[in-house]
C-alpha cells in the first residue's frame, strides 16, 4: 500500500476514470451547446427555411443521437480504461512492491537481497540498478565493519595480553620489577596508543574534521622532503630511496603546485614510503616523483619489492587489510597506514590508487591532487 488512503494501483485507476468522465462531460456540454445550432444552419442551407415545429423536432432528434453516441462511447472508453489501467498498474506496482519488500529486508539486516529488472522503462530500470548498487555497497560496508571490529579486537588484544603477562610475571616474582621490564610494558602500551591515535586520525579525516592549513606548495618539494626523511631508515634496510628529476618550469607558474596542508600531505607520503620500505628487500629501490597531468598533479611512490596480487588491489586501502597477514604483523604493520593516507588525500580533494603487475613486480602508489591555479592579476 502506498499512502494511508489506498494503493498506487487504485489511484492510477481512479485517475484514468476521472480522465474519461471529464472528457465525456466536456464533450457533452460542448455538443449540446454548439452542435444543434450548427446542424440547423446546415439544414437551412441545404433545404431552405424550416418551420419552428420541424426545427424543434430536428433539435430533439440530434440531441438524442448525441446523448446515445456519447453514452456508448463513454461506456466503451471506461471499459477500455479499466482493462488497460488494471494491466498497467499491476505491471507498474509489482516492481515497486518488490522494491518495498527488498528495502524492508535490508532494514532487517538481509543485505543479500536484490531486485530484478522488469523492463518497464528506463526510469524503473535506473531505480532498480541504483537500489541493487546501494544494497551491494551496504553489504560491503557491513562486511568491512565486521572485519574491522574483529581486527581491532585482535590488534588491541595482542599488546594487552602482553601487558597482562608482564603484570602477572612481576606479581609472581618471575620477572624483576626493574627498568628493562617496565620498558617492555611501556612499548606495548605505546603500541595501543599509536593504534588508537591512528584510528582517531582516520575517522577525523574521513569525516572532514581535520584542521587543514592549506597553502600552495610545489609537489617536487614535498617529494624531496619525504625522500630525505626516509633515507636514514632505508639505508639501515639496504634500500635506496631515489627521486625523479623535477619537471621543467615551462611558462605556467602553477605547474606542479598543489593547495595542501604540507604536514598532512607529508604524512601521507611518508606512510606510502614506509609501506614500500617494509615490503622491499635489501638491494631494492623506492622512487618518488611528481608530474603535472592537465588539471591534476600526480605524486608517485614506486618500489621494486614484493608486489601485490590482482585480487588484493581493490582492498589494500581498507582498514586493517593485509595482503600477507602473518608477515605484516611480524614487520610491525597495523594495516592502517594506507587507510590514513587515503583519508588524508581525500580530505584534500584528491584520490589514491595502488597499482602492481603482480607478486615480484613491485608496487606503485599514485596520489592525485587538484592542481592549484594562481589568482589572475588584475
C-alpha positions as CSV (number, residue, x, y, z in Angstrom):
1,X,0.0,0.0,0.0
2,X,1.3,3.5,-0.9
3,X,0.0,6.1,1.5
4,X,-2.8,5.9,4.1
5,X,-5.8,6.2,1.7
6,X,-5.1,3.5,-0.9
7,X,-2.6,1.8,-3.0
8,X,-0.8,3.2,-6.1
9,X,-2.8,0.9,-8.4
10,X,-6.2,2.1,-7.1
11,X,-5.1,5.8,-7.5
12,X,-3.9,5.2,-11.1
13,X,-7.3,3.5,-12.0
14,X,-9.2,6.4,-10.4
15,X,-7.1,8.9,-12.4
16,X,-7.9,7.1,-15.7
17,X,-11.7,7.0,-14.8
18,X,-11.6,10.7,-14.0
19,X,-10.0,11.5,-17.3
20,X,-12.7,9.5,-19.2
21,X,-15.6,11.1,-17.3
22,X,-14.3,14.6,-17.5
23,X,-13.6,14.2,-21.2
24,X,-17.1,12.8,-21.8
25,X,-18.8,15.5,-19.8
26,X,-16.8,18.2,-21.6
27,X,-17.8,16.7,-25.0
28,X,-21.5,16.5,-24.0
29,X,-21.6,20.2,-22.8
30,X,-19.9,21.4,-26.0
31,X,-22.0,19.2,-28.3
32,X,-25.3,20.3,-26.7
33,X,-24.3,24.0,-26.7
34,X,-23.0,24.3,-30.2
35,X,-23.9,21.3,-32.3
36,X,-27.8,21.9,-32.6
37,X,-27.3,25.5,-33.9
38,X,-24.7,24.4,-36.4
39,X,-26.8,21.4,-37.5
40,X,-29.9,23.7,-38.1
41,X,-27.8,26.1,-40.1
42,X,-26.6,23.4,-42.4
43,X,-30.2,22.1,-42.9
44,X,-31.4,25.5,-43.8
45,X,-28.6,26.0,-46.3
46,X,-29.5,22.6,-47.8
47,X,-33.3,22.7,-48.0
48,X,-34.2,26.3,-47.2
49,X,-36.1,27.8,-44.3
50,X,-37.8,25.2,-42.0
51,X,-40.9,25.7,-39.8
52,X,-40.5,26.1,-36.0
53,X,-42.1,22.7,-35.4
54,X,-39.6,21.0,-37.8
55,X,-36.7,22.8,-36.2
56,X,-37.7,21.7,-32.7
57,X,-38.1,18.1,-34.0
58,X,-34.6,18.3,-35.6
59,X,-33.1,19.6,-32.3
60,X,-34.6,16.9,-30.3
61,X,-33.5,14.1,-32.6
62,X,-30.0,15.5,-32.8
63,X,-29.7,15.8,-29.0
64,X,-30.9,12.2,-28.6
65,X,-28.4,11.0,-31.1
66,X,-25.6,12.8,-29.4
67,X,-26.6,11.5,-26.0
68,X,-26.8,7.9,-27.2
69,X,-23.5,8.2,-29.1
70,X,-21.7,9.7,-26.1
71,X,-23.2,7.1,-23.7
72,X,-21.9,4.3,-25.9
73,X,-18.5,6.0,-26.4
74,X,-18.1,6.7,-22.7
75,X,-19.1,3.2,-21.7
76,X,-16.6,1.7,-24.2
77,X,-13.9,4.1,-23.1
78,X,-14.5,3.3,-19.5
79,X,-14.2,-0.4,-20.1
80,X,-11.0,0.0,-22.1
81,X,-9.6,2.4,-19.5
82,X,-10.3,-0.1,-16.7
83,X,-8.8,-3.0,-18.6
84,X,-5.7,-1.1,-19.6
85,X,-5.4,0.5,-16.2
86,X,-5.5,-2.8,-14.4
87,X,-2.9,-4.2,-16.7
88,X,-0.6,-1.2,-16.5
89,X,-1.0,-0.7,-12.8
90,X,-0.3,-4.3,-12.0
91,X,2.9,-4.2,-14.1
92,X,4.0,-0.9,-12.6
93,X,3.1,-1.6,-9.0
94,X,4.7,-5.1,-8.9
95,X,8.3,-3.8,-9.1
96,X,7.6,-1.1,-6.6
97,X,6.2,-3.6,-4.2
98,X,9.3,-5.8,-4.8
99,X,11.5,-2.8,-4.0
100,X,9.5,-2.1,-0.8
101,X,9.9,-5.8,0.3
102,X,13.6,-5.7,-0.5
103,X,14.1,-2.4,1.4
104,X,12.4,-3.9,4.4
105,X,14.6,-7.0,4.2
106,X,17.7,-4.8,4.1
107,X,16.4,-2.8,7.0
108,X,16.1,-6.1,8.9
109,X,19.8,-6.9,8.1
110,X,19.5,-9.1,4.9
111,X,22.0,-7.4,2.6
112,X,21.9,-10.2,0.1
113,X,18.5,-9.3,-1.3
114,X,18.4,-8.0,-4.9
115,X,15.6,-6.7,-7.2
116,X,15.1,-7.9,-10.7
117,X,14.6,-5.5,-13.6
118,X,11.1,-5.9,-15.3
119,X,11.8,-3.9,-18.4
120,X,9.0,-1.4,-17.7
121,X,11.0,1.7,-18.8
122,X,14.3,3.4,-18.2
123,X,13.1,5.1,-15.0
124,X,12.3,1.9,-13.2
125,X,15.4,0.2,-14.6
126,X,17.6,3.1,-13.3
127,X,15.9,2.9,-9.9
128,X,16.4,-0.9,-9.7
129,X,20.0,-0.7,-10.6
130,X,20.6,2.1,-8.1
131,X,18.8,0.1,-5.4
132,X,20.9,-3.0,-6.2
133,X,24.1,-1.0,-6.1
134,X,23.1,0.5,-2.8
135,X,22.4,-3.0,-1.4
136,X,25.8,-4.2,-2.6
137,X,27.5,-1.2,-1.1
138,X,25.7,-1.7,2.2
139,X,26.7,-5.4,2.2
140,X,30.4,-4.4,1.6
141,X,30.2,-1.8,4.3
142,X,28.7,-4.3,6.8
143,X,31.4,-6.9,5.9
144,X,34.1,-4.3,6.3
145,X,32.6,-3.2,9.7
146,X,32.6,-6.8,10.9
147,X,36.2,-7.3,9.7
148,X,37.3,-4.1,11.2
149,X,35.8,-4.9,14.6
150,X,37.4,-8.3,14.5
151,X,40.8,-7.0,13.5
152,X,40.6,-4.1,16.0
153,X,39.8,-6.6,18.8
154,X,42.9,-8.6,17.7
155,X,45.1,-5.6,17.5
156,X,44.1,-4.5,21.0
157,X,44.2,-8.0,22.4
158,X,47.8,-8.7,21.4
159,X,49.5,-5.9,23.4
160,X,47.1,-6.0,26.2
161,X,47.8,-9.8,26.6
162,X,51.5,-9.0,26.7
163,X,50.9,-6.3,29.4
164,X,48.8,-8.7,31.5
165,X,51.5,-11.3,31.1
166,X,54.2,-8.9,32.3
167,X,52.0,-7.9,35.2
168,X,51.4,-11.4,36.3
169,X,55.1,-12.3,35.9
170,X,56.1,-9.4,38.0
171,X,53.4,-10.2,40.6
172,X,54.6,-13.8,40.8
173,X,58.2,-12.8,41.0
174,X,59.1,-14.5,37.7
175,X,60.3,-11.1,36.3
176,X,62.0,-8.4,38.3
177,X,60.3,-5.0,38.6
178,X,63.2,-3.2,37.0
179,X,63.7,-0.6,34.3
180,X,64.0,-3.2,31.5
181,X,60.7,-4.9,32.3
182,X,58.8,-1.6,32.6
183,X,60.4,-0.5,29.3
184,X,58.8,-3.6,27.6
185,X,55.5,-2.9,29.2
186,X,55.7,0.8,28.1
187,X,56.4,-0.4,24.5
188,X,53.3,-2.5,24.4
189,X,51.2,0.4,25.8
190,X,52.7,2.7,23.2
191,X,51.5,0.3,20.5
192,X,48.0,0.6,21.8
193,X,48.2,4.4,21.9
194,X,49.5,4.5,18.4
195,X,46.7,2.3,17.2
196,X,44.1,4.5,18.9
197,X,45.6,7.6,17.5
198,X,45.7,6.2,14.0
199,X,42.0,5.2,14.2
200,X,41.1,8.7,15.5
201,X,43.0,10.3,12.7
202,X,41.3,8.2,10.0
203,X,37.9,8.9,11.4
204,X,38.5,12.6,11.6
205,X,39.9,12.7,8.1
206,X,37.0,10.7,6.6
207,X,34.5,13.0,8.4
208,X,36.4,16.1,7.2
209,X,37.1,17.2,10.7
210,X,40.9,17.7,10.3
211,X,42.2,21.2,10.8
212,X,43.9,21.7,7.4
213,X,46.2,24.7,7.0
214,X,46.2,24.9,3.2
215,X,48.8,26.7,1.3
216,X,50.3,26.5,-2.2
217,X,53.2,24.0,-2.2
218,X,55.4,22.7,-5.0
219,X,54.8,19.0,-5.2
220,X,58.5,18.4,-6.1
221,X,59.5,20.0,-2.7
222,X,57.1,17.6,-0.9
223,X,58.6,14.6,-2.7
224,X,62.2,15.7,-2.0
225,X,61.5,16.4,1.7
226,X,59.8,13.0,2.1
227,X,62.7,11.2,0.4
228,X,65.2,13.0,2.6
229,X,63.3,11.9,5.7
230,X,63.2,8.3,4.7
231,X,66.8,7.8,3.6
232,X,68.2,7.0,7.1
233,X,65.7,4.2,7.7
234,X,66.1,3.0,4.1
235,X,69.9,2.8,4.5
236,X,69.6,0.6,7.5
237,X,67.4,-1.8,5.5
238,X,69.7,-1.7,2.5
239,X,67.2,0.0,0.3
240,X,67.9,3.0,-2.0
241,X,65.4,6.0,-1.9
242,X,65.6,8.0,-5.2
243,X,63.7,10.9,-6.6
244,X,63.0,11.6,-10.3
245,X,64.2,14.9,-11.7
246,X,61.6,17.7,-11.3
247,X,59.6,18.9,-14.2
248,X,60.8,21.7,-16.4
249,X,59.3,25.0,-15.2
250,X,57.9,26.0,-18.5
251,X,55.7,29.1,-18.8
252,X,52.9,28.0,-16.5
253,X,53.5,29.5,-13.0
254,X,51.1,26.9,-11.4
255,X,52.6,23.8,-12.9
256,X,53.3,21.2,-10.2
257,X,51.8,23.3,-7.4
258,X,49.0,22.0,-5.1
259,X,47.0,23.7,-2.4
260,X,47.6,21.4,0.6
261,X,48.5,21.2,4.3
262,X,52.2,20.4,3.9
263,X,52.4,18.5,7.2
264,X,49.4,16.3,6.5
265,X,50.4,15.5,2.9
266,X,54.0,14.8,4.0
267,X,52.5,12.3,6.5
268,X,50.5,10.7,3.7
269,X,53.6,10.3,1.5
270,X,55.7,9.1,4.5
271,X,53.1,6.3,5.1
272,X,53.5,5.2,1.5
273,X,57.3,5.3,1.6
274,X,57.3,3.4,5.0
275,X,55.0,0.7,3.5
276,X,57.2,0.5,0.4
277,X,60.3,0.0,2.5
278,X,58.6,-2.6,4.6
279,X,58.0,-4.8,1.5
280,X,61.2,-4.1,-0.4
281,X,64.1,-6.4,0.2
282,X,67.7,-5.2,0.7
283,X,69.2,-4.0,-2.6
284,X,65.8,-2.8,-3.8
285,X,64.8,0.7,-4.7
286,X,62.0,3.1,-3.8
287,X,61.5,6.0,-6.2
288,X,59.4,9.2,-5.6
289,X,58.3,11.5,-8.4
290,X,55.8,14.2,-9.2
291,X,54.3,15.4,-12.5
292,X,51.5,17.6,-13.8
293,X,48.8,16.0,-15.9
294,X,46.3,18.6,-17.1
295,X,44.5,20.0,-14.1
296,X,45.9,17.5,-11.6
297,X,49.3,16.7,-10.1
298,X,50.4,13.1,-9.5
299,X,52.8,12.2,-6.7
300,X,54.1,8.7,-7.2
301,X,55.9,6.2,-4.9
302,X,57.2,3.2,-6.8
303,X,59.1,0.3,-5.3
304,X,60.9,-2.9,-6.6
305,X,59.5,-5.0,-3.8
306,X,57.2,-7.9,-3.3
307,X,54.3,-6.6,-5.4
308,X,50.6,-7.3,-4.9
309,X,48.3,-9.9,-6.5
310,X,45.4,-8.5,-8.5
311,X,42.8,-9.9,-6.1
312,X,44.2,-7.8,-3.3
313,X,44.5,-4.5,-5.1
314,X,40.8,-3.3,-4.6
315,X,41.1,-3.8,-0.8
316,X,44.6,-2.7,0.2
317,X,43.4,0.8,1.2
318,X,40.8,-0.7,3.7
319,X,41.4,-0.5,7.4
320,X,43.4,-3.4,8.9
321,X,43.6,-5.2,5.5
322,X,46.8,-7.1,5.0
323,X,48.0,-8.9,1.9
324,X,50.0,-11.3,4.0
325,X,48.7,-11.3,7.5
326,X,51.5,-13.1,9.2
327,X,54.4,-11.3,7.6
328,X,52.7,-7.9,8.1
329,X,52.4,-8.5,11.8
330,X,56.0,-9.5,12.2
331,X,57.2,-6.4,10.4
332,X,55.1,-4.2,12.7
333,X,52.4,-3.0,10.4
334,X,48.9,-2.5,11.8
335,X,47.2,-2.5,8.4
336,X,46.0,1.1,8.8
337,X,48.8,3.2,7.3
338,X,47.4,3.1,3.8
339,X,44.0,3.9,5.1
340,X,45.3,7.0,6.8
341,X,47.0,8.0,3.5
342,X,43.7,7.6,1.6
343,X,41.8,9.6,4.2
344,X,44.3,12.5,4.3
345,X,44.5,12.7,0.5
346,X,40.7,12.6,0.1
347,X,40.4,15.4,2.7
348,X,42.4,17.5,0.2
349,X,40.0,16.6,-2.6
350,X,42.4,14.0,-4.1
351,X,42.5,10.3,-4.8
352,X,44.8,7.4,-4.2
353,X,45.3,4.3,-6.3
354,X,47.6,1.3,-5.9
355,X,49.0,-0.5,-8.9
356,X,51.0,-3.6,-9.3
357,X,51.8,-6.1,-12.0
358,X,51.7,-8.9,-9.5
359,X,53.9,-10.6,-6.9
360,X,57.6,-10.0,-7.6
361,X,57.0,-6.9,-9.8
362,X,56.9,-4.1,-7.3
363,X,54.1,-1.7,-6.4
364,X,53.2,1.8,-7.4
365,X,51.1,4.2,-5.3
366,X,49.8,7.3,-7.1
367,X,48.4,10.3,-5.2
368,X,46.3,12.6,-7.5
369,X,45.6,16.1,-6.2
370,X,43.9,19.1,-7.9
371,X,46.4,21.5,-9.4
372,X,46.5,24.9,-7.8
373,X,45.6,27.8,-10.1
374,X,47.3,31.1,-9.1
375,X,44.9,34.0,-9.0
376,X,44.8,36.1,-12.1
377,X,46.4,39.5,-11.8
378,X,44.0,42.4,-12.0
